[in-house]
Amino acid sequence: EISECLVGSEMCIRDSLYEGAIKFCNIAMIGIEEQDVQKAHENISKAEAIIEELQSTLNYSYPVAQDFNNIYRYIYDLLVRANIHKSKEELEQALEELRGMRDTWKQVMKNAKSM
């Protein structure tokens, strides 16, 4: 999979961004469980930055872009609330949404390769 990313395709970069956001949320979850406020904050902030990057790369010439933006906004709002309240529940909901987006994106990449 890494060698496929070396070409730097947009699809591969987007996949890496999803994986990064999930990783940072998982680290933040550990921070919350350990009552390490700084660890939780830093990693949720990193996940928020990734969501902002995903939003900034949407191509609005495709109608589905607005749907993606709405989902990204929802995830971002969950992350903000999780960060403010150090809430495992809101962070878990954000993780669930991110995993769903990642899995959908992986299917898109798989379908695109088979074309």
The 8 nearest C-alpha neighbors of each residue, nearest first, counted from 0:
[[1, 3, 2, 4, 11, 5, 15, 14],
 [2, 0, 4, 3, 5, 11, 6, 15],
 [3, 1, 5, 4, 0, 6, 7, 11],
 [2, 4, 0, 1, 5, 6, 11, 7],
 [5, 3, 1, 7, 6, 2, 11, 0],
 [6, 4, 7, 2, 3, 1, 8, 11],
 [5, 7, 4, 8, 3, 2, 11, 9],
 [8, 6, 5, 4, 9, 12, 11, 3],
 [7, 9, 11, 10, 6, 12, 4, 5],
 [8, 10, 12, 11, 13, 7, 14, 4],
 [11, 9, 13, 8, 12, 14, 108, 104],
 [10, 12, 14, 8, 13, 9, 4, 15],
 [11, 13, 15, 9, 14, 10, 16, 8],
 [12, 14, 16, 10, 15, 11, 9, 17],
 [15, 13, 11, 17, 12, 16, 10, 18],
 [16, 14, 12, 18, 13, 17, 19, 11],
 [15, 17, 13, 19, 18, 14, 20, 12],
 [18, 16, 20, 14, 19, 15, 101, 21],
 [17, 19, 15, 21, 16, 20, 22, 14],
 [20, 18, 22, 16, 21, 17, 15, 23],
 [19, 21, 46, 17, 23, 22, 18, 24],
 [22, 20, 24, 18, 19, 23, 25, 17],
 [21, 23, 19, 25, 20, 24, 18, 26],
 [24, 22, 42, 26, 20, 25, 21, 46],
 [25, 23, 27, 21, 26, 22, 43, 28],
 [24, 26, 28, 22, 27, 23, 21, 29],
 [25, 27, 23, 29, 28, 24, 22, 30],
 [28, 26, 39, 30, 24, 42, 29, 25],
 [27, 29, 25, 31, 30, 26, 24, 32],
 [28, 30, 32, 26, 27, 31, 33, 25],
 [31, 29, 39, 35, 27, 33, 38, 28],
 [30, 32, 34, 28, 33, 29, 39, 35],
 [31, 33, 29, 34, 30, 28, 35, 87],
 [32, 34, 30, 35, 31, 29, 36, 28],
 [35, 33, 31, 32, 36, 30, 39, 29],
 [36, 34, 30, 33, 38, 37, 31, 39],
 [35, 37, 39, 38, 34, 40, 30, 31],
 [38, 36, 40, 39, 35, 41, 30, 42],
 [37, 39, 30, 41, 35, 40, 36, 27],
 [38, 40, 27, 30, 36, 37, 42, 41],
 [39, 41, 37, 43, 38, 42, 82, 44],
 [42, 40, 44, 38, 43, 39, 37, 45],
 [41, 43, 23, 45, 27, 44, 39, 40],
 [42, 44, 46, 40, 45, 41, 27, 24],
 [45, 43, 47, 41, 42, 46, 40, 48],
 [46, 44, 42, 48, 43, 47, 41, 49],
 [45, 47, 20, 43, 49, 48, 44, 23],
 [48, 46, 44, 50, 45, 49, 75, 43],
 [49, 47, 51, 45, 46, 50, 52, 44],
 [48, 50, 52, 46, 51, 47, 20, 53],
 [49, 51, 53, 47, 52, 48, 54, 71],
 [52, 50, 48, 54, 49, 53, 55, 47],
 [53, 51, 49, 55, 50, 54, 48, 56],
 [52, 54, 50, 56, 51, 55, 49, 57],
 [55, 53, 51, 52, 56, 57, 68, 50],
 [54, 56, 52, 53, 57, 51, 50, 58],
 [55, 57, 53, 54, 58, 52, 51, 59],
 [58, 56, 54, 55, 64, 59, 53, 68],
 [57, 59, 60, 64, 61, 56, 55, 62],
 [60, 58, 61, 64, 57, 62, 65, 63],
 [59, 61, 58, 62, 64, 63, 57, 65],
 [60, 62, 59, 63, 64, 58, 65, 57],
 [63, 61, 64, 65, 59, 60, 66, 58],
 [64, 62, 66, 65, 61, 67, 59, 68],
 [65, 63, 67, 59, 66, 62, 61, 57],
 [64, 66, 68, 67, 63, 69, 62, 59],
 [67, 65, 69, 63, 64, 68, 70, 62],
 [66, 68, 64, 70, 65, 69, 71, 63],
 [67, 69, 65, 71, 66, 70, 54, 72],
 [68, 70, 72, 66, 67, 71, 65, 73],
 [71, 69, 73, 67, 72, 68, 74, 66],
 [70, 72, 68, 74, 73, 69, 75, 67],
 [73, 71, 75, 69, 70, 74, 68, 76],
 [72, 74, 70, 76, 71, 75, 69, 77],
 [75, 73, 77, 71, 93, 76, 72, 70],
 [74, 76, 72, 78, 77, 73, 47, 71],
 [77, 75, 79, 73, 78, 74, 72, 80],
 [78, 76, 74, 80, 75, 79, 89, 93],
 [77, 79, 81, 75, 76, 80, 82, 90],
 [80, 78, 76, 82, 81, 77, 83, 75],
 [79, 81, 83, 77, 82, 78, 84, 76],
 [82, 80, 86, 78, 85, 89, 84, 90],
 [83, 81, 85, 79, 80, 84, 40, 78],
 [82, 84, 80, 81, 85, 79, 86, 40],
 [83, 85, 86, 81, 82, 80, 79, 87],
 [86, 84, 82, 81, 83, 31, 87, 39],
 [87, 85, 81, 84, 88, 89, 90, 82],
 [86, 88, 90, 89, 91, 28, 85, 81],
 [89, 87, 91, 86, 90, 92, 81, 93],
 [90, 88, 92, 81, 91, 86, 87, 77],
 [89, 91, 93, 87, 81, 92, 88, 78],
 [90, 92, 94, 88, 89, 93, 87, 95],
 [91, 93, 95, 89, 94, 90, 88, 96],
 [94, 92, 90, 96, 74, 91, 95, 77],
 [95, 93, 91, 97, 92, 96, 98, 90],
 [94, 96, 92, 98, 93, 97, 91, 99],
 [95, 97, 99, 93, 94, 98, 100, 92],
 [98, 96, 94, 100, 99, 95, 101, 93],
 [99, 97, 101, 95, 100, 96, 102, 94],
 [98, 100, 96, 102, 97, 101, 103, 95],
 [99, 101, 97, 103, 98, 102, 104, 96],
 [102, 100, 98, 104, 99, 103, 17, 97],
 [101, 103, 105, 99, 104, 100, 98, 106],
 [104, 102, 100, 106, 101, 105, 99, 107],
 [103, 105, 107, 101, 106, 102, 100, 108],
 [104, 106, 102, 108, 107, 103, 101, 109],
 [107, 105, 109, 103, 104, 108, 110, 102],
 [106, 108, 104, 110, 105, 109, 111, 103],
 [109, 107, 111, 105, 106, 110, 104, 112],
 [110, 108, 106, 112, 107, 111, 105, 113],
 [111, 109, 107, 113, 112, 108, 106, 114],
 [110, 112, 108, 114, 113, 109, 107, 106],
 [113, 111, 109, 110, 114, 108, 107, 106],
 [112, 114, 110, 111, 109, 108, 107, 106],
 [113, 111, 112, 110, 109, 108, 107, 106]]
